[in-house]
Amino acid sequence: MTVIDTGVLVALANSKDHHYERCARWFDNARGPLLVPQPVIAEAGYLICKYLGPAVEAAFLESLGPVGPFTLAPLVSADLPRMAELVRKYADLPLGTTDSAVIALAERHKDYDIATLDRRHFSVVRDRRGEPFRILPE
């Protein structure tokens, strides 16, 4: 299982993105499920529409449906205190709501694989035990 961050989804939607090839190679070999937290959907959808248009945004949303490669991962109430804790602890980054949701979801599912292009943030953040996350694509 892998929790997916915004940048990977935006890169996969745009074959002209300079991260596209690396993300596509990773995606072709990724093992599921590929979890997309709710805040990531809003952020990725906004960026995809802004740079690629509404047709590509609609295709992205369809990829989160029951037959798509990604699984929508809702947040639960218990994730919010952890997200707040992370935002406070890493205020100097700043971490923010979307990244903290990715981390909270990974911790809740006890999965420490995170697909992100944001190595600056995710290489610094540690889980509750003080352990780093595995950042993909490598």
C-alpha positions in Angstrom: 0.0 0.0 0.0 1.2 3.5 -0.8 -0.2 6.9 0.1 -0.1 9.3 -2.8 0.7 13.0 -2.6 -0.3 15.8 -5.0 2.8 16.1 -7.1 2.9 12.6 -8.3 -0.7 12.8 -9.5 -0.1 16.1 -11.3 3.0 14.7 -13.0 1.1 11.5 -14.1 -1.6 13.7 -15.7 0.9 15.7 -17.8 3.3 13.8 -20.1 5.2 17.1 -20.5 6.0 17.4 -16.8 9.7 16.9 -16.1 8.8 14.3 -13.4 6.4 12.4 -15.7 8.8 9.6 -16.8 10.0 8.8 -13.3 6.5 8.8 -11.9 5.1 6.8 -14.8 7.9 4.1 -14.4 7.1 4.0 -10.7 3.3 3.8 -11.3 3.7 1.0 -13.8 5.3 -1.2 -11.2 3.4 0.1 -8.1 1.6 -2.4 -5.9 -1.8 -1.4 -4.7 -3.8 -0.1 -3.2 -2.7 3.4 -4.0 -4.5 5.6 -1.5 -5.3 9.2 -2.2 -6.3 11.3 0.8 -9.2 13.6 0.4 -7.2 16.9 0.6 -4.9 15.6 -2.1 -7.8 15.3 -4.5 -8.7 19.0 -4.1 -5.1 20.2 -4.5 -4.3 17.9 -7.4 -7.6 18.7 -9.1 -7.1 22.4 -8.9 -3.5 22.2 -10.3 -4.5 19.8 -13.1 -7.4 22.1 -14.1 -5.2 25.2 -13.9 -2.5 23.8 -16.1 -4.2 21.1 -18.2 -7.9 22.1 -18.3 -11.2 20.7 -17.2 -11.2 17.6 -19.5 -8.0 16.3 -17.9 -9.3 17.2 -14.4 -12.4 15.1 -15.2 -10.3 12.2 -16.3 -8.3 12.5 -13.0 -11.5 12.4 -11.0 -12.6 9.3 -12.9 -9.3 7.6 -12.0 -10.4 7.8 -8.4 -13.6 5.8 -9.1 -14.4 2.2 -8.5 -12.6 1.0 -11.7 -9.7 3.5 -11.5 -6.2 2.7 -10.3 -6.4 4.9 -7.2 -8.4 4.4 -4.1 -10.1 7.4 -2.4 -8.9 7.5 1.2 -11.2 9.5 3.5 -9.9 11.1 6.6 -11.5 10.2 10.0 -12.0 12.4 13.0 -9.1 10.8 14.7 -6.7 12.0 11.9 -7.3 15.7 12.7 -5.5 15.9 16.1 -2.5 14.2 14.5 -2.6 16.5 11.5 -2.7 19.5 13.9 0.2 18.1 15.9 2.2 17.7 12.7 1.4 21.2 11.4 2.6 22.7 14.8 5.7 20.5 15.0 6.8 21.3 11.4 5.6 24.9 11.3 9.0 26.0 10.0 8.6 23.9 6.8 5.5 24.7 6.7 3.9 21.3 6.4 0.3 22.3 5.9 -3.0 20.4 5.8 -2.5 18.3 2.7 0.9 17.0 3.6 -0.2 16.3 7.2 -3.2 14.4 5.9 -0.8 12.2 3.8 1.3 11.5 6.9 -1.7 10.9 9.2 -3.2 8.4 6.7 0.1 6.6 6.3 0.4 6.2 10.1 -3.2 5.1 10.5 -2.8 2.4 7.9 0.6 1.5 9.3 2.1 2.0 5.9 5.2 4.0 5.5 5.4 4.3 1.8 4.6 7.7 0.5 4.6 8.6 -3.2 5.6 12.3 -3.4 7.8 14.7 -5.3 8.1 16.8 -2.1 11.3 15.4 -0.7 12.0 18.7 1.1 9.1 18.1 3.5 8.7 14.4 3.6 12.4 13.6 4.1 12.4 15.7 7.3 9.1 14.5 8.9 9.2 11.5 11.2 6.4 9.2 12.3 5.2 8.9 15.8 8.0 6.5 16.6 10.6 8.9 15.1 11.1 6.8 12.0 11.4 8.2 8.5 8.9 7.4 5.7 9.9 5.6 2.6 9.6 8.1 -0.2 8.7 7.0 -3.7 9.5 7.1 -6.6 13.1 6.5 -5.6 
